[in-house]
Amino acid sequence: MPEALLSIAAVSAFFVLSQLSPGPDVIFVFRTALARGFRGGVAVSSGIMLGFALQTLLVMTAGAWLTEQSWSRWVLLAAGLWLAYLAWKIFPRPRENAAGQGDALAGGDNGADSLSALLGQGFLCNILNPKCTLFIAGLTLAPLQQYAAVYPWFTVVFFVAVLAANWAGWCSYCALLQWHPVRAFYTSHTRGIDGVFSVLLALFALLLIAQSLLAA
């Protein structure tokens, strides 16, 4: 049993650290947390977590088989087009101040609807990324195959622990981005930082679109 619990802890910790690796999810969360504050970042994180939970459930039931199907290239194409749209939405435009840029992702609405929109965008950003499914499979299938048959509780505890760790990780990063020196730097360099985030998302979009075309 100690080995099983240690495996759960190790995989959960690795997921949290992996959130800092370059990718659409981290770019979207970090940019939103900077532009919209903690609540906006948590809204996007919540959407990403919904997608992550769904993908984890799919991995635990169907494994990486899902990404090997003929329709997976259309998922890649849809993901690329969605990231391209996000890149266009946050790209700095003339005569827009920092507040305007911060509201661009949700159409300029600061109310509850904008947070709901961010949640939905976070969900789409994650669920349309088939590589996330492969990443989850790479980290979870081996422990599941090793311990699930031995300990009946393992699958449920593993699933809950991974989700809790990821949720705590995203919320912690969003909170750290509210540190005054960080926010002051973003306020002073909003256009440049948003431009970098936009270009990175566009590059991920082009990569996914190219892969979908090559897989045809």
C-alpha positions as a printed Julia matrix, in Angstrom:
216×3 Matrix{Float64}:
   0.0    0.0     0.0
   2.78   2.56    0.73
   4.05   2.09   -2.82
   0.59   2.75   -4.24
   0.15   5.92   -2.18
   3.64   7.08   -3.14
   2.78   6.53   -6.8
  -0.35   8.68   -6.42
   1.63  11.45   -4.73
   4.41  11.37   -7.33
   2.07  11.49  -10.32
  -0.02  14.28   -8.74
   3.11  16.35   -8.03
   4.37  15.84  -11.58
   1.07  17.06  -13.01
   1.34  20.27  -10.95
   4.91  20.89  -12.11
   3.94  20.16  -15.71
   1.51  23.07  -15.58
   4.53  25.36  -15.9
   5.64  23.76  -19.18
   4.88  25.73  -22.37
   1.45  24.92  -23.73
  -1.94  26.43  -24.59
  -3.43  25.8   -21.13
  -0.7   27.55  -19.16
  -0.55  30.46  -21.59
  -4.31  30.96  -21.42
  -4.46  30.68  -17.62
  -1.47  32.94  -16.96
  -2.56  35.62  -19.4
  -6.11  35.65  -18.05
  -4.93  35.76  -14.42
  -2.78  38.77  -15.27
  -5.39  40.61  -17.31
  -8.56  39.67  -15.42
  -7.25  38.98  -11.93
  -7.59  35.93   -9.69
 -11.28  35.29  -10.43
 -10.71  35.35  -14.18
  -7.75  33.0   -13.88
  -9.72  30.62  -11.69
 -12.63  30.7   -14.15
 -10.36  29.61  -17.0
  -8.69  27.06  -14.71
 -12.1   25.65  -13.81
 -12.92  25.15  -17.48
  -9.56  23.52  -18.08
 -10.14  21.25  -15.09
 -13.52  20.15  -16.48
 -11.81  19.19  -19.72
  -8.95  17.55  -17.84
 -11.39  15.52  -15.73
 -13.22  14.32  -18.83
 -10.0   13.39  -20.6
  -8.75  11.56  -17.51
 -11.97   9.56  -17.34
 -11.61   8.68  -21.02
  -8.02   7.55  -20.47
  -9.06   5.38  -17.52
 -11.75   3.72  -19.62
 -10.52   3.78  -23.22
  -6.84   4.67  -22.94
  -4.81   6.23  -25.75
  -6.94   4.28  -28.28
  -9.04   7.4   -28.72
  -6.26   9.39  -30.36
  -5.5    6.6   -32.84
  -8.87   6.82  -34.58
  -9.31   8.3   -38.05
 -11.31  11.24  -36.74
  -8.52  12.38  -34.41
  -7.05  14.61  -37.16
 -10.3   16.59  -37.2
  -9.89  17.14  -33.47
  -6.38  18.45  -34.14
  -7.74  20.81  -36.8
 -10.51  22.07  -34.51
  -7.99  22.61  -31.71
  -5.7   24.56  -34.03
  -8.51  26.8   -35.25
  -9.69  27.44  -31.69
  -6.19  28.43  -30.54
  -5.86  30.68  -33.58
  -9.1   32.38  -32.54
  -7.81  32.89  -29.0
  -4.56  34.3   -30.37
  -6.52  36.78  -32.49
  -8.7   37.8   -29.51
  -5.8   38.73  -27.23
  -3.51  40.26  -29.85
  -2.89  43.94  -28.93
  -4.84  46.4   -31.04
  -4.51  50.16  -31.46
  -6.4   52.4   -29.02
  -6.99  49.61  -26.5
  -5.91  50.13  -22.94
  -4.95  47.39  -20.51
  -8.51  47.05  -19.21
  -9.9   46.71  -22.71
  -7.37  44.06  -23.55
  -8.17  42.25  -20.32
 -11.84  42.07  -21.24
 -11.31  41.05  -24.86
 -11.48  37.32  -24.17
 -15.0   37.62  -22.83
 -16.31  40.3   -25.16
 -15.76  43.18  -22.74
 -18.35  42.07  -20.17
 -17.16  42.26  -16.58
 -20.21  40.5   -15.09
 -20.96  36.89  -14.27
 -21.47  36.08  -17.95
 -17.86  36.94  -18.72
 -16.62  34.5   -16.08
 -18.92  31.85  -17.56
 -17.48  32.6   -20.99
 -13.94  32.22  -19.64
 -14.89  28.89  -18.08
 -16.27  27.69  -21.41
 -13.18  28.88  -23.28
 -10.93  27.1   -20.79
 -12.91  23.9   -21.28
 -12.61  24.08  -25.06
  -8.9   24.94  -24.85
  -8.28  21.72  -22.92
 -10.78  19.28  -24.38
  -9.76  20.07  -27.98
  -6.15  19.14  -27.25
  -5.7   15.41  -28.01
  -2.08  15.63  -26.91
  -3.38  16.2   -23.4
  -5.02  12.78  -23.62
  -1.7   11.21  -24.56
   0.08  13.07  -21.77
  -2.47  11.87  -19.21
  -2.23   8.34  -20.55
   1.55   8.38  -20.32
   1.44   9.32  -16.63
  -1.57   7.35  -15.41
  -1.85   4.07  -17.32
   1.22   2.43  -15.76
   0.18   3.05  -12.11
  -3.39   2.02  -12.9
  -2.25  -1.24  -14.49
   0.06  -1.94  -11.56
  -2.17  -1.14   -8.6
  -5.84  -0.99   -9.68
  -6.29  -4.76   -9.65
  -4.53  -5.09   -6.29
  -6.3   -2.26   -4.44
 -10.0   -1.74   -5.32
  -9.87   1.83   -4.02
  -6.86   2.84   -6.09
  -8.63   4.09   -9.24
 -11.03   6.39   -7.39
  -8.38   7.77   -5.01
  -5.95   8.23   -7.9
  -8.53  10.13   -9.95
  -9.54  12.41   -7.06
  -5.93  13.07   -6.02
  -4.83  14.0    -9.54
  -7.78  16.37  -10.01
  -7.29  17.97   -6.57
  -3.57  18.48   -7.18
  -4.18  20.06  -10.58
  -6.89  22.34   -9.21
  -4.66  23.44   -6.33
  -1.8   24.04   -8.74
  -3.76  26.27  -11.09
  -5.27  28.28   -8.21
  -1.85  28.72   -6.62
  -0.32  30.0    -9.85
  -3.24  32.39  -10.35
  -2.75  33.69   -6.8
   0.99  34.17   -7.31
   0.32  36.21  -10.43
  -1.62  38.7    -8.3
   1.61  39.64   -6.46
   1.93  43.41   -6.8
   5.34  43.52   -8.58
   4.11  41.0   -11.15
   0.87  42.86  -11.81
   2.68  46.19  -11.92
   5.06  44.81  -14.54
   2.15  43.48  -16.59
   0.31  46.81  -16.37
   3.41  48.63  -17.61
   4.03  46.2   -20.47
   0.52  44.96  -21.29
   0.74  45.24  -25.05
   4.12  43.55  -25.3
   3.2   40.69  -22.95
  -0.16  40.12  -24.63
   1.63  40.13  -27.96
   3.98  37.38  -26.78
   1.07  35.3   -25.46
  -0.79  35.81  -28.75
   2.19  34.75  -30.88
   2.77  31.64  -28.74
  -0.87  30.6   -29.08
  -0.68  31.21  -32.83
   2.41  28.99  -33.08
   0.65  26.17  -31.22
  -2.32  26.66  -33.54
  -0.17  26.4   -36.67
   1.51  23.27  -35.3
  -1.81  21.53  -34.64
  -3.23  22.57  -38.04
  -0.09  21.3   -39.79
  -0.28  17.99  -37.95
  -3.94  17.58  -38.87
  -3.15  18.18  -42.55
  -0.21  15.77  -42.5
  -2.39  13.12  -40.92
  -4.87  13.33  -43.78
